[in-house]
Amino acid sequence: MIRFFRSLAFRSPTIKTLAALGLFAHATHGMAAPKAGTAPVWQENPYPSTYKPYPGEPVAIVGATVFDGTGAEIPGGVVLVREGKVVAVGDAKLAVPEGYRSIDGKGKYVTPGVIDIHSHLGVYASPGVPAHADGNEATAPTTPEVWAEHSVWPQDPGFSRALTNGGVTAMQILPGSANLIGGRSVVLKNVYARTVQGMKFPGAPYGMKMACGENPKRVYGDRNQMPSTRMGNMAVDRQTWIKAAEYRKKRAGGNLDERDLANDTLADVLDGKILVQNHCYRADEMAQVIDMAKEFGYKVTAFHHAVEAYKIGDLLRENGICSAIWADWWGFKMEAFDGIPENAALLADAGACVIIHSDDANGIQRLNQEAAKARAAGKRMGIIIPDGQVISWITLNPARALGVDQQTGSLAPGKMGDMVLWNANPLSVYARPEKVWVDGALLFDSADPARRPVSDFELGLPGEGDVK
């Protein structure tokens, strides 16, 4: 074992980076051996998070413009972080206590860490080869029994790119959309770890990926099986929920003959323990899904992609459903044909929850720019949205839809010290992360080569890796 890690350290920039950051010990989370002679016992959470924050130091960012994630903007502000938590946020009058490392933020900007509510990093890892295609268990129209975390490869270089290029500190990893019910999602902190348990966001609820529209009916209709139509989609969903409700009733009464992994997940959705994240494009289908959710007593947390959400902004607001959308992806299939770049602005104008997501290993590196594009489209039609509110589309709003807004998503006392120092207004095309902290630990610093991580798949690039 020692020989393995010694050889790995010499050829893997990932391990070198961990060592340089003084973080290698934290990459071993989840490796404890089971006690001898103990029999396996079923647990509600058999794959618990072993995440522990990396060590940091007390930090004060002084003089930067602060977007706190709630919509507020503080020119010349001060942010204090200690022991992994935000201590205080204020204007220039906020005093910096002794023992803090002071960082000059004049002319720069601070935001909470960026959160991507829709990612497939780790389950469709880079390089994008068939061997890394682990996101769709496309063997049955409903597969709620599968868990995305069991496919996540923690060494996917997309994680470090998202951190360093996009300031992403947390994300939801979802199964793909081939199935009506694709399985459980997992929320991760964007840190370096050898196991997915070492990345799992502590206390974050699971999500369940559902999909409607073209994908399921195409995948299974092409096999000459149900569903092959949109009415087939709804019928299969409803049949599945009927069985899940009966299973839930038996489980609650202690009358189960045997456990069923699929219905365990669905029953937890009906109990409100697992949040529904629903891939859906057309407005009419979103309305149908809302009615189905009411029929069976669950709640849709967010519609993802939702290119026609602008048509039903009032309905989404009334039902407390977020729209996780792109700025301007549209037209690549029929159900995406009626998308418009003003989608986000119209939703915001209707008082509905807006989230900008990626669904892409490249897009996750520029969610700030995508949010800026969406805001600009609204401005051209006369809808003016302040910078601070736009920042919430990639920070606090996704945190709320993931059920982790009490821990992260905004710069508020007691919350995790997840934050980004930008070299310019993050809604500018010229903005890049200068420093990124996760739980108060500095994991990326553009001025420090030891904190500019690279992966095994990026060796040989100028100035990176072992090749000069």
C-alpha positions as CSV (number, residue, x, y, z in Angstrom):
1,M,0.0,0.0,0.0
2,I,2.8,2.4,0.9
3,R,4.6,1.5,-2.4
4,F,1.3,2.2,-4.3
5,F,1.0,5.7,-2.9
6,R,4.7,6.5,-3.3
7,S,4.5,5.6,-7.0
8,L,1.3,7.5,-7.4
9,A,2.7,10.6,-5.8
10,F,5.5,10.7,-8.4
11,R,3.3,10.5,-11.4
12,S,0.0,12.1,-10.3
13,P,-0.3,15.9,-10.1
14,T,-3.5,15.3,-8.1
15,I,-1.6,13.8,-5.2
16,K,1.2,16.3,-5.6
17,T,-1.4,19.1,-5.3
18,L,-2.9,17.6,-2.2
19,A,0.6,17.4,-0.6
20,A,1.5,20.9,-1.6
21,L,-1.7,22.2,-0.1
22,G,-1.2,20.2,3.1
23,L,-4.4,18.4,2.3
24,F,-3.4,14.8,1.6
25,A,-4.5,13.5,5.0
26,H,-8.0,14.8,4.3
27,A,-8.2,12.8,1.0
28,T,-8.4,9.5,3.0
29,H,-11.9,10.1,4.4
30,G,-14.1,7.0,4.3
31,M,-11.2,4.5,4.5
32,A,-11.8,3.2,8.0
33,A,-11.9,-0.6,8.2
34,P,-15.0,-2.3,9.6
35,K,-14.9,-3.9,13.0
36,A,-14.2,-7.6,13.0
37,G,-17.1,-9.9,13.6
38,T,-19.9,-7.3,13.0
39,A,-22.8,-8.2,10.8
40,P,-24.0,-5.8,8.2
41,V,-27.1,-3.9,9.4
42,W,-29.4,-1.9,7.2
43,Q,-29.2,1.9,7.6
44,E,-31.3,4.7,6.2
45,N,-28.1,6.3,5.0
46,P,-25.6,3.5,4.3
47,Y,-23.2,5.7,2.3
48,P,-22.7,8.6,4.8
49,S,-20.6,11.7,4.1
50,T,-17.1,11.6,5.5
51,Y,-16.4,15.1,4.3
52,K,-14.3,17.3,6.7
53,P,-13.2,20.8,5.8
54,Y,-9.6,21.3,4.8
55,P,-7.6,23.5,7.2
56,G,-7.8,27.2,6.6
57,E,-6.7,30.4,8.4
58,P,-8.6,33.5,9.5
59,V,-9.1,35.7,6.5
60,A,-10.4,39.2,6.0
61,I,-11.1,40.5,2.5
62,V,-11.0,44.2,2.7
63,G,-12.2,46.9,0.2
64,A,-13.9,44.7,-2.4
65,T,-17.4,45.1,-3.7
66,V,-19.4,42.4,-1.9
67,F,-22.4,40.6,-3.5
68,D,-23.7,38.6,-0.5
69,G,-25.9,36.3,-2.5
70,T,-29.2,37.6,-1.1
71,G,-29.3,40.5,-3.6
72,A,-27.3,43.0,-1.5
73,E,-24.3,44.9,-2.8
74,I,-21.8,46.4,-0.5
75,P,-19.2,48.7,-2.1
76,G,-15.8,48.7,-0.3
77,G,-17.0,45.9,1.9
78,V,-15.3,43.6,4.4
79,V,-15.8,39.8,4.8
80,L,-14.4,38.0,7.8
81,V,-14.0,34.2,7.8
82,R,-12.6,32.1,10.6
83,E,-12.6,28.3,11.4
84,G,-14.4,27.6,8.2
85,K,-17.4,29.9,8.8
86,V,-18.4,33.4,7.8
87,V,-17.9,35.6,10.9
88,A,-19.2,39.0,9.7
89,V,-19.9,40.9,6.5
90,G,-20.1,44.7,6.4
91,D,-19.0,48.0,5.0
92,A,-15.6,49.7,5.5
93,K,-16.6,50.4,9.2
94,L,-16.3,46.7,10.1
95,A,-13.1,46.3,12.1
96,V,-10.7,43.5,11.3
97,P,-9.7,41.6,14.5
98,E,-6.1,40.7,15.2
99,G,-4.9,37.4,13.8
100,Y,-6.6,37.6,10.5
101,R,-4.8,37.5,7.2
102,S,-5.9,40.7,5.4
103,I,-6.4,40.5,1.6
104,D,-6.6,43.7,-0.4
105,G,-9.8,43.6,-2.4
106,K,-9.8,47.1,-3.8
107,G,-11.2,47.1,-7.3
108,K,-12.2,43.4,-6.9
109,Y,-15.4,41.6,-6.1
110,V,-16.5,38.9,-3.6
111,T,-19.4,36.5,-4.0
112,P,-20.5,33.3,-2.3
113,G,-19.1,30.2,-4.0
114,V,-20.9,29.4,-7.2
115,I,-23.3,26.4,-7.1
116,D,-24.4,24.4,-10.1
117,I,-27.7,22.6,-9.5
118,H,-27.4,20.5,-12.6
119,S,-24.1,18.7,-13.4
120,H,-22.9,15.3,-14.6
121,L,-19.3,15.7,-13.6
122,G,-18.0,12.4,-12.3
123,V,-20.7,10.3,-13.9
124,Y,-19.8,11.5,-17.4
125,A,-16.1,12.2,-16.6
126,S,-13.4,13.6,-18.8
127,P,-12.1,12.5,-21.2
128,G,-15.5,11.8,-22.7
129,V,-15.1,8.2,-23.8
130,P,-17.6,5.4,-23.6
131,A,-15.9,3.9,-20.6
132,H,-16.8,7.0,-18.6
133,A,-20.5,7.1,-19.6
134,D,-22.0,6.1,-16.3
135,G,-24.9,8.6,-16.0
136,N,-27.8,6.7,-17.6
137,E,-29.0,3.3,-16.5
138,A,-31.1,3.1,-19.7
139,T,-32.3,-0.5,-19.1
140,A,-35.8,0.3,-17.9
141,P,-38.1,3.4,-18.1
142,T,-37.9,3.9,-14.3
143,T,-34.8,3.2,-12.2
144,P,-35.2,5.0,-8.9
145,E,-33.0,2.3,-7.3
146,V,-29.8,3.7,-8.7
147,W,-27.7,6.4,-7.0
148,A,-25.6,8.8,-9.0
149,E,-22.9,8.7,-6.3
150,H,-22.1,5.1,-7.1
151,S,-20.9,6.3,-10.5
152,V,-19.0,9.4,-9.5
153,W,-15.3,9.3,-10.2
154,P,-13.7,11.9,-7.8
155,Q,-10.7,12.4,-10.0
156,D,-12.7,13.8,-13.0
157,P,-10.6,16.8,-14.1
158,G,-13.8,18.6,-14.6
159,F,-14.1,19.2,-10.9
160,S,-10.8,21.2,-10.7
161,R,-11.7,23.1,-13.9
162,A,-15.1,24.1,-12.4
163,L,-13.3,25.3,-9.2
164,T,-10.5,27.3,-10.9
165,N,-12.3,28.7,-13.9
166,G,-15.8,29.1,-12.6
167,G,-15.5,29.5,-8.8
168,V,-17.8,26.5,-8.3
169,T,-17.7,25.3,-4.7
170,A,-20.7,22.9,-4.7
171,M,-22.8,21.1,-7.2
172,Q,-25.6,18.5,-7.6
173,I,-24.6,15.5,-9.7
174,L,-27.6,14.0,-11.4
175,P,-28.3,10.8,-13.4
176,G,-29.0,11.5,-17.1
177,S,-32.5,11.9,-18.6
178,A,-33.0,8.7,-20.6
179,N,-35.5,7.5,-18.0
180,L,-38.7,8.9,-16.6
181,I,-37.2,8.3,-13.2
182,G,-33.4,8.2,-13.4
183,G,-32.4,7.7,-9.8
184,R,-30.9,9.6,-6.8
185,S,-28.7,12.6,-7.2
186,V,-26.0,13.7,-4.8
187,V,-24.8,17.1,-3.7
188,L,-21.0,17.5,-3.5
189,K,-18.5,20.0,-2.1
190,N,-16.0,20.7,-4.8
191,V,-12.9,19.5,-3.0
192,Y,-10.2,17.0,-3.7
193,A,-10.9,13.5,-2.3
194,R,-10.2,9.9,-3.2
195,T,-13.8,8.8,-2.4
196,V,-17.1,10.3,-3.3
197,Q,-18.0,10.1,0.4
198,G,-15.2,12.5,1.1
199,M,-16.9,15.0,-1.2
200,K,-20.5,14.6,-0.1
201,F,-22.1,17.7,1.2
202,P,-22.8,17.0,4.9
203,G,-26.5,16.9,5.7
204,A,-27.6,17.7,2.1
205,P,-30.8,15.9,1.2
206,Y,-30.8,13.6,-1.8
207,G,-32.5,14.6,-5.0
208,M,-34.4,12.4,-7.4
209,K,-34.0,12.9,-11.1
210,M,-37.2,12.7,-13.2
211,A,-37.6,13.5,-16.8
212,C,-40.6,14.1,-19.1
213,G,-40.9,14.7,-22.8
214,E,-38.8,13.5,-25.7
215,N,-36.0,11.6,-24.1
216,P,-37.8,8.7,-22.4
217,K,-40.3,8.2,-25.2
218,R,-37.5,8.2,-27.8
219,V,-35.3,5.8,-25.8
220,Y,-38.0,3.3,-25.0
221,G,-40.3,3.9,-28.0
222,D,-37.3,3.0,-30.3
223,R,-37.3,-0.4,-28.5
224,N,-41.0,-0.8,-29.3
225,Q,-42.0,-0.6,-25.6
226,M,-43.8,1.7,-23.3
227,P,-43.5,4.7,-23.1
228,S,-43.4,5.7,-26.7
229,T,-45.6,8.8,-26.3
230,R,-46.1,11.6,-23.9
231,M,-49.3,10.0,-22.6
232,G,-47.3,6.8,-22.1
233,N,-44.8,8.8,-20.1
234,M,-47.5,10.0,-17.7
235,A,-49.1,6.6,-17.5
236,V,-45.8,4.9,-16.5
237,D,-45.1,7.6,-14.0
238,R,-48.6,7.3,-12.4
239,Q,-48.4,3.5,-12.2
240,T,-45.0,3.8,-10.5
241,W,-46.4,6.2,-8.0
242,I,-49.4,4.0,-7.2
243,K,-47.1,1.1,-6.3
244,A,-44.8,3.4,-4.4
245,A,-47.7,4.8,-2.3
246,E,-48.7,1.3,-1.4
247,Y,-45.1,0.4,-0.4
248,R,-44.9,3.5,1.7
249,K,-48.1,2.6,3.5
250,K,-46.8,-0.9,4.3
251,R,-43.3,0.4,5.3
252,A,-44.9,2.9,7.7
253,G,-47.0,0.1,9.3
254,G,-44.1,-2.3,9.5
255,N,-45.8,-4.7,7.2
256,L,-43.2,-5.1,4.4
257,D,-42.5,-8.6,3.2
258,E,-39.2,-7.5,1.7
259,R,-37.3,-4.3,1.0
260,D,-37.3,-2.9,-2.5
261,L,-34.5,-0.3,-3.4
262,A,-36.6,1.5,-6.0
263,N,-39.6,1.9,-3.7
264,D,-37.4,2.9,-0.8
265,T,-36.4,5.9,-2.8
266,L,-39.9,6.7,-4.0
267,A,-41.4,6.4,-0.5
268,D,-38.8,8.8,0.8
269,V,-39.8,11.3,-2.0
270,L,-43.4,10.9,-0.8
271,D,-42.2,11.5,2.8
272,G,-40.5,14.8,1.7
273,K,-37.0,13.5,2.5
274,I,-35.8,13.5,-1.2
275,L,-36.2,16.5,-3.4
276,V,-37.6,16.0,-7.0
277,Q,-35.4,17.6,-9.7
278,N,-37.5,17.3,-12.9
279,H,-36.0,17.6,-16.4
280,C,-38.8,19.2,-18.5
281,Y,-38.8,21.6,-21.4
282,R,-42.4,22.5,-22.4
283,A,-44.7,24.6,-20.3
284,D,-47.7,22.3,-20.9
285,E,-45.8,19.3,-19.6
286,M,-44.6,21.2,-16.5
287,A,-48.3,22.0,-15.7
288,Q,-49.2,18.3,-16.2
289,V,-46.3,17.2,-13.9
290,I,-47.5,19.8,-11.2
291,D,-50.9,18.2,-11.3
292,M,-49.4,14.7,-11.0
293,A,-47.3,15.8,-8.0
294,K,-50.5,17.0,-6.3
295,E,-52.3,13.7,-7.2
296,F,-49.7,11.7,-5.4
297,G,-48.6,14.1,-2.7
298,Y,-45.0,15.0,-3.6
299,K,-43.5,18.3,-4.6
300,V,-41.4,19.3,-7.6
301,T,-38.4,21.3,-6.3
302,A,-37.1,22.5,-9.6
303,F,-37.8,22.1,-13.3
304,H,-34.5,21.7,-15.1
305,H,-33.8,23.1,-18.6
306,A,-37.4,24.5,-18.6
307,V,-36.9,26.5,-21.8
308,E,-40.7,27.4,-21.9
309,A,-40.9,28.3,-18.2
310,Y,-41.5,31.9,-19.1
311,K,-45.0,31.0,-20.3
312,I,-46.1,29.8,-16.8
313,G,-44.0,32.1,-14.5
314,D,-47.1,32.7,-12.3
315,L,-47.9,29.0,-12.0
316,L,-44.3,28.2,-11.0
317,R,-44.3,31.1,-8.4
318,E,-47.6,30.0,-6.9
319,N,-46.3,26.4,-6.5
320,G,-42.9,27.4,-5.2
321,I,-41.0,25.7,-8.0
322,C,-37.6,27.0,-9.3
323,S,-36.6,27.0,-12.9
324,A,-33.0,25.8,-13.5
325,I,-32.3,27.1,-17.0
326,W,-29.7,28.0,-19.6
327,A,-29.2,31.5,-20.8
328,D,-29.7,30.8,-24.4
329,W,-29.5,27.1,-25.4
330,W,-32.5,26.2,-27.5
331,G,-33.6,24.7,-30.8
332,F,-31.6,21.5,-30.7
333,K,-34.7,19.3,-30.6
334,M,-38.4,20.1,-31.0
335,E,-39.3,20.5,-27.3
336,A,-36.4,23.0,-27.1
337,F,-37.6,25.0,-30.1
338,D,-39.6,27.7,-28.3
339,G,-36.9,28.8,-26.0
340,I,-36.0,32.5,-25.8
341,P,-33.0,34.3,-24.2
342,E,-35.4,36.4,-22.1
343,N,-36.6,33.3,-20.2
344,A,-34.8,34.2,-17.0
345,A,-35.7,37.8,-17.0
346,L,-39.4,37.1,-17.6
347,L,-39.4,34.6,-14.7
348,A,-37.7,37.0,-12.4
349,D,-40.2,39.7,-13.4
350,A,-43.0,37.3,-12.5
351,G,-41.5,36.8,-9.1
352,A,-40.5,33.2,-9.8
353,C,-37.3,31.5,-8.7
354,V,-34.5,31.6,-11.3
355,I,-31.4,29.4,-11.4
356,I,-28.8,29.3,-14.1
357,H,-27.4,25.8,-14.5
358,S,-24.8,24.2,-16.8
359,D,-25.6,20.5,-17.7
360,D,-22.2,20.7,-19.3
361,A,-18.5,20.2,-18.4
362,N,-17.6,23.4,-20.2
363,G,-20.6,25.5,-19.2
364,I,-20.0,24.9,-15.5
365,Q,-16.8,27.0,-15.9
366,R,-18.7,30.1,-16.8
367,L,-22.0,30.2,-15.0
368,N,-21.3,33.8,-14.1
369,Q,-21.2,34.8,-17.7
370,E,-24.3,32.8,-18.5
371,A,-26.2,34.6,-15.8
372,A,-24.9,37.9,-17.2
373,K,-26.1,37.0,-20.7
374,A,-29.6,36.1,-19.3
375,R,-29.8,39.4,-17.5
376,A,-28.6,41.3,-20.6
377,A,-31.4,39.8,-22.7
378,G,-33.9,41.0,-20.2
379,K,-32.4,44.5,-20.2
380,R,-32.9,44.7,-24.0
381,M,-36.6,44.2,-23.5
382,G,-36.8,46.7,-20.6
383,I,-36.6,44.4,-17.6
384,I,-33.8,45.8,-15.3
385,I,-32.4,43.3,-12.8
386,P,-29.8,44.4,-10.3
387,D,-26.4,42.8,-10.2
388,G,-26.9,41.4,-6.7
389,Q,-30.1,39.6,-7.7
390,V,-28.4,38.1,-10.8
391,I,-25.7,36.7,-8.5
392,S,-28.4,34.9,-6.5
393,W,-29.2,32.9,-9.6
394,I,-25.9,31.1,-9.2
395,T,-25.6,31.1,-5.4
396,L,-28.5,31.3,-3.0
397,N,-31.3,30.2,-5.3
398,P,-29.6,26.9,-6.2
399,A,-28.7,26.4,-2.6
400,R,-32.4,26.7,-1.7
401,A,-33.5,24.3,-4.4
402,L,-30.9,21.8,-3.0
403,G,-32.0,22.2,0.6
404,V,-28.6,23.6,1.8
405,D,-29.4,27.3,2.0
406,Q,-29.0,27.3,5.7
407,Q,-25.4,26.2,5.3
408,T,-24.2,28.0,2.1
409,G,-25.3,30.1,-0.8
410,S,-24.9,33.5,0.8
411,L,-22.3,35.3,2.9
412,A,-23.9,35.4,6.2
413,P,-22.6,34.8,9.8
414,G,-22.5,31.2,10.6
415,K,-22.6,29.9,7.1
416,M,-19.8,27.9,5.4
417,G,-16.9,30.0,4.2
418,D,-17.5,29.2,0.5
419,M,-16.5,32.3,-1.4
420,V,-14.8,33.7,-4.6
421,L,-12.6,36.7,-5.0
422,W,-13.0,37.9,-8.6
423,N,-10.6,40.2,-10.5
424,A,-13.5,42.1,-12.0
425,N,-17.3,42.3,-11.7
426,P,-18.3,38.6,-12.1
427,L,-21.0,39.6,-14.6
428,S,-18.3,40.9,-16.9
429,V,-16.9,38.7,-19.7
430,Y,-13.4,39.6,-18.4
431,A,-13.9,38.4,-14.9
432,R,-12.0,35.4,-13.6
433,P,-11.7,33.8,-10.2
434,E,-8.6,35.1,-8.4
435,K,-9.0,33.0,-5.3
436,V,-11.5,30.4,-4.2
437,W,-12.2,29.2,-0.6
438,V,-14.2,26.2,0.4
439,D,-15.2,26.2,4.1
440,G,-12.6,28.9,4.7
441,A,-9.7,26.9,3.1
442,L,-8.0,28.5,0.1
443,L,-8.2,25.8,-2.6
444,F,-7.3,28.0,-5.6
445,D,-5.0,31.0,-5.9
446,S,-4.2,32.2,-9.4
447,A,-0.9,33.7,-8.0
448,D,0.2,30.5,-6.3
449,P,1.3,27.5,-8.6
450,A,0.8,25.1,-5.6
451,R,-2.9,26.1,-5.6
452,R,-3.4,25.8,-9.4
453,P,-4.3,22.1,-9.6
454,V,-4.1,20.1,-12.8
455,S,-5.2,16.6,-13.6
456,D,-3.5,13.6,-15.1
457,F,-5.3,14.4,-18.4
458,E,-3.8,17.9,-18.7
459,L,-0.1,17.0,-18.4
460,G,2.2,18.8,-20.7
461,L,0.3,22.0,-21.1
462,P,2.6,25.1,-20.9
463,G,3.4,25.8,-17.3
464,E,1.5,22.9,-16.0
465,G,2.3,19.3,-14.9
466,D,5.7,17.7,-15.0
467,V,6.6,18.5,-18.6
468,K,8.6,21.7,-19.1
